[in-house]
């Protein structure tokens, strides 16, 4: 019988690999670029994408995340692709180790996001992980893909072909 983790996060490895391919393409000389005044800069978005697995780490280490509590320190903005990928890879490695150690009881335990005593959401950890890791990652990775396209950087294939990697697929 498949574990709760594999039922809810069975595609996580694929999503993480696709995300890494997109992060590899971030032009480090354009980190201050943004497509619109209300948008994050390329650097901010790339760092957010690299940090998304951290949410899963936090969710596996505690039953609650208080938005009014202390936030972890932000790593400095990478200046090289290797540094950006190292942030992502560290987060992924830690997340996968914690997921490997999580049994079904841990995955079905209630996890909550709060603002002080106000409960913003409360649901089984597996459902919260699904929303905050792969779903959140897919959303921001897609934004990053649009940034790359606007900067005329070849967009890697994530699901099937990419017009940049296989011109016949466009």
C-alpha positions as CSV (number, residue, x, y, z in Angstrom):
1,X,0.0,0.0,0.0
2,X,1.5,3.4,-0.9
3,X,2.3,5.8,1.9
4,X,0.4,9.0,2.4
5,X,3.5,10.9,1.3
6,X,3.6,9.1,-2.0
7,X,-0.1,9.5,-2.5
8,X,0.0,13.2,-2.0
9,X,3.5,14.1,-3.1
10,X,4.3,11.4,-5.6
11,X,5.2,14.0,-8.3
12,X,7.5,16.1,-6.0
13,X,10.7,14.7,-7.4
14,X,9.6,15.6,-11.0
15,X,8.6,19.1,-9.9
16,X,11.9,19.7,-8.0
17,X,13.9,18.6,-11.0
18,X,12.0,20.9,-13.4
19,X,12.4,23.8,-11.0
20,X,16.2,23.2,-10.8
21,X,16.3,23.4,-14.6
22,X,14.5,26.7,-14.6
23,X,16.8,28.1,-11.9
24,X,19.8,27.1,-13.9
25,X,18.7,29.5,-16.6
26,X,18.4,32.6,-14.4
27,X,20.6,35.3,-15.9
28,X,22.6,36.5,-12.9
29,X,23.4,39.9,-14.5
30,X,19.7,40.7,-14.6
31,X,18.7,40.1,-11.0
32,X,17.3,43.7,-10.5
33,X,15.0,43.4,-13.6
34,X,11.3,43.3,-13.1
35,X,8.5,43.1,-15.7
36,X,6.3,45.5,-13.9
37,X,6.5,47.9,-10.9
38,X,4.2,45.6,-8.9
39,X,6.3,42.5,-9.7
40,X,9.2,41.0,-7.8
41,X,12.6,41.5,-9.3
42,X,14.1,38.5,-11.1
43,X,16.4,38.0,-8.1
44,X,13.7,38.1,-5.5
45,X,11.6,35.7,-7.5
46,X,14.5,33.3,-8.1
47,X,15.4,33.3,-4.4
48,X,11.7,32.7,-3.5
49,X,11.6,29.7,-5.8
50,X,14.8,28.4,-4.4
51,X,13.4,28.8,-0.8
52,X,10.0,27.2,-1.4
53,X,11.1,23.8,-0.2
54,X,12.0,25.4,3.1
55,X,8.2,25.8,3.8
56,X,8.0,22.0,3.7
57,X,10.9,21.7,6.1
58,X,9.2,24.1,8.6
59,X,5.9,22.2,8.2
60,X,7.6,18.9,9.0
61,X,9.5,20.2,12.0
62,X,6.5,21.7,13.8
63,X,2.8,21.4,14.0
64,X,2.2,25.1,13.7
65,X,3.7,28.1,11.9
66,X,2.9,31.4,13.6
67,X,3.2,34.3,11.1
68,X,3.8,36.6,14.0
69,X,6.7,34.5,15.3
70,X,10.3,35.0,14.4
71,X,11.1,34.3,10.8
72,X,14.2,32.5,9.8
73,X,17.1,34.7,8.5
74,X,17.1,35.2,4.7
75,X,20.3,34.0,3.0
76,X,22.1,36.7,1.1
77,X,21.2,37.2,-2.5
78,X,23.4,34.8,-4.6
79,X,25.6,36.4,-7.2
80,X,26.3,33.2,-9.1
81,X,24.2,30.4,-10.5
82,X,26.1,28.0,-8.4
83,X,25.2,29.9,-5.2
84,X,21.5,30.1,-6.3
85,X,21.4,26.3,-7.0
86,X,23.2,25.6,-3.7
87,X,20.3,27.4,-1.8
88,X,17.8,25.3,-3.7
89,X,19.7,22.1,-3.3
90,X,20.2,22.5,0.4
91,X,16.5,23.1,0.9
92,X,15.6,20.1,-1.3
93,X,18.0,17.8,0.4
94,X,16.7,18.7,3.9
95,X,13.1,18.5,2.8
96,X,13.5,15.1,1.2
97,X,15.3,13.7,4.3
98,X,12.5,14.9,6.5
99,X,9.9,13.5,4.1
100,X,11.7,10.1,4.1
101,X,11.5,10.0,7.9
102,X,7.8,11.1,8.1
103,X,5.4,8.2,8.6
104,X,1.7,8.2,7.8
105,X,0.9,9.4,11.3
106,X,3.1,12.5,10.8
107,X,1.6,13.2,7.4
108,X,-2.0,13.0,8.6
109,X,-1.4,15.0,11.8
110,X,-3.0,18.4,11.9
111,X,-0.8,21.3,10.8
112,X,-1.8,24.9,11.4
113,X,-0.8,28.3,10.2
114,X,-1.7,31.0,12.7
115,X,-1.3,34.7,13.3
116,X,-0.9,34.7,17.0
117,X,-3.9,33.0,18.4
118,X,-5.9,33.4,15.2
119,X,-6.0,30.2,13.1
120,X,-5.6,31.0,9.5
121,X,-5.7,27.4,8.3
122,X,-5.6,24.0,9.9
123,X,-5.5,20.8,7.9
124,X,-3.7,17.4,7.6
125,X,0.0,18.0,7.1
126,X,0.0,16.2,3.8
127,X,-2.6,18.5,2.4
128,X,-0.8,21.6,3.7
129,X,2.5,20.3,2.3
130,X,0.8,19.8,-1.1
131,X,-0.4,23.4,-1.1
132,X,2.8,25.0,0.2
133,X,5.5,23.0,-1.7
134,X,4.7,21.6,-5.1
135,X,1.6,23.8,-5.8
136,X,3.4,27.0,-4.6
137,X,6.5,25.9,-6.5
138,X,4.7,25.3,-9.7
139,X,3.0,28.8,-9.5
140,X,6.2,30.7,-9.0
141,X,8.3,28.6,-11.3
142,X,5.8,29.5,-14.1
143,X,6.2,33.2,-13.2
144,X,10.0,32.7,-13.5
145,X,9.5,31.0,-16.9
146,X,7.6,34.1,-18.1
147,X,10.5,36.3,-16.8
148,X,12.9,34.2,-18.7
149,X,10.8,34.4,-21.9
150,X,10.6,38.2,-21.6
151,X,14.4,38.4,-21.2
152,X,14.8,36.2,-24.2
153,X,16.4,33.4,-22.2
154,X,15.6,29.9,-23.5
155,X,13.0,28.3,-21.3
156,X,13.7,24.7,-20.3
157,X,11.3,21.9,-20.8
158,X,9.4,21.1,-17.6
159,X,6.4,19.1,-18.9
160,X,7.3,17.4,-22.2
161,X,8.9,19.7,-24.8
162,X,9.9,23.3,-24.8
163,X,9.8,25.5,-27.9
164,X,13.3,26.5,-27.0
165,X,14.7,23.0,-26.6
166,X,12.6,21.5,-29.5
167,X,11.6,24.2,-32.0
168,X,9.1,21.8,-33.6
169,X,7.2,21.8,-30.3
170,X,6.4,25.5,-30.3
